[in-house]
Each structure stands twice: as structure tokens, then as C-alpha cells.
């Protein structure tokens, strides 16, 4: 498979501008559904939802529906469901990872504490299930419930791999498929379900989301070793400090000297942030940055290829460009 050639910088703002009318409706739905007579739920929910994320997952729901000619309004509700599920995972992730910074802002757990963050995450999960049930569509409920379960399994698999330098590439890809890509897959598959596409088209939209999600997660793991705190909105080296054996580390251990591999193994075992610069030097010397980028590139190309039989439109073009943006970004 040939690497993607991207001589023109993708303008994510142009994609967001195209989707602005639909996303305004999604934002309205999110704010309505966040409403609770429990003040702390409102405070934490708004803190997370308004914290400046790219809103990729809900955007993918409305984008895929629009690309397939959807004329109804259920796509905005389902986009809000996807965002709530994702936000719940962020709240729980930050507690598990003991993170204090996300998207350049203090995490909810660092402000309100772990207990409040976990419980509000539970609220968002339960609210998302209330919303999906209200669609009265068994296919929608089946897709979202299975995806939510897969995300939880991915989180547990990742936890099992923490501080484990023996994690291999196959295990790494299984974690990111469940933890990240599965929700991307559900988002784009929902567009096909809403428009009652045939099995071939539905599978194509699902494949697009899956490979796009893989590309984004691989790049996230790469950027932890190539971007600044200002660009990332979090501290570089967090993955290493948390003992996460991501693809750059796995490749470097497999392709470096025994001494280099042993050094990285110890850093992973100990979650040693102070080893970051030496680990980065090893990653660079073993070509692991290039290897990781090429892996993300392959996933982005698979995502683009999955759209080959989808009718041309501004929305399809935006979906193709989003795959290119996934591997160009620095945040």
C-alpha cells in the first residue's frame, strides 16, 4: 500500500465550517440533555463538554448521515449520545490515569475529585442510554450498546498492559481498536443505519470509522513524543509516565540494541517520566517515529479507500480530508 501523499495542508476549520449548521444543533441537544437538578452534574458536564475538543465523534455521525443524504433530525440526537459516551470515558480515564491536564485545562478530577468525576461519568453513560432508547430503533441501540461495551473492554485491556513492556504490536492494536476506534466506527455506521443503507454500504461506512479511529489513536501516541505541551493540551511524556507501551516504544524495543530495549523496558515498568528524553532519543535512532507515522498513514488510506463507492459530495470530500488531517496534525 502506497503512503498517502499530502502536499496540501488540510484545513480543519473548513471542515468544521461545512458542518457548523449541523453541529450547532448537536450542541443544542447536548446542553438540553446535560440539564439536571443536581448542580454538580451540570458543572462537571459543562466543564468537559465545553473544554475545546475537536468533537470528532459527534461530527462523524452527522457527516456520515449527510453524505448519505439523510433528511431527518435523529442524527443530532445520536451525535449527542456519542459525545456523552466519549465524555464519560474521558472522566473515567482521567481518574484511572491520575491526569491533571486535558486539552490545556485542568481535568474534572483535579478540580472536583475522583469520586465526583466517576459518578458524573456514570450519569453521562446512563443519560446516553436513555437517549438511544428514545429513538426506538433496535439497530441503533444494538450498535451503540455493543460499542460502549467494547470501549470498556478496551480500557480494561489497556489497564492490563500498563507497566508491561512485553506488550506486542498485536495487543497494542487490539487495545486501540476497542478503546478508540470502535466508537469512531459506531459514529459513522449510525449514518448508514439512519439512511437504511444496504449491508455493503453500512460495512464501508463502519470500516471508514474504524480505520480513521485507529489513525487518530496512533497519531495521539506518536504526538506524545513529538509535540509540545502547548500543542497537545497535556504534558508530553504522560504515556511514558503512566507506563503505557505504545507503538513507538514497542517498535523501538524490537529494533534497538539490547541495551536500548532494556532501558525502555525499565522506563515502562517504572512509569519513569525522567527517562523521557533518553527514551525519545532511542525512538528517534531506531526509526520508530517514522514507523509509527507510516502505520497511521496506512490506516488513513484504508479509511479513504472505504469511501470509494460512496456518492461524491462535499460531505464525502470532508470525510476524506479528515483522514488526511488525522496524520497531519500536531495536536
Secondary structure, DSSP 8 states (H G I E B T S, - for coil): -------S---HHHHHHHHHHHHHHHHHHHHHHH--SSHHHHHHHHHHHTS----HHHHHHHHHHHHTT--SSHHHHHHHHHHHHHHHHHHHHHHHHT--EETTEE-HHHHH-HHHHHHHHHHHHHHHHHHHHHTT-HHHHHHHHHHHHHHHHHHHHHHHHTT-TT--HHHHHHHHIIIIIHHHHHHHHHHHHHTT--HHHHHHHHHHHHHHHHHHHHHHHHHTTTS-HHHHSS-TTHHHHTT---HHHHHHHHHS-HHHHHHHHHHHHHT-GGGHHHHHHHHHHTTHHHHHHHHHHHHHHHHHHHTTTS---HHHHHHHHHHHHHHH---
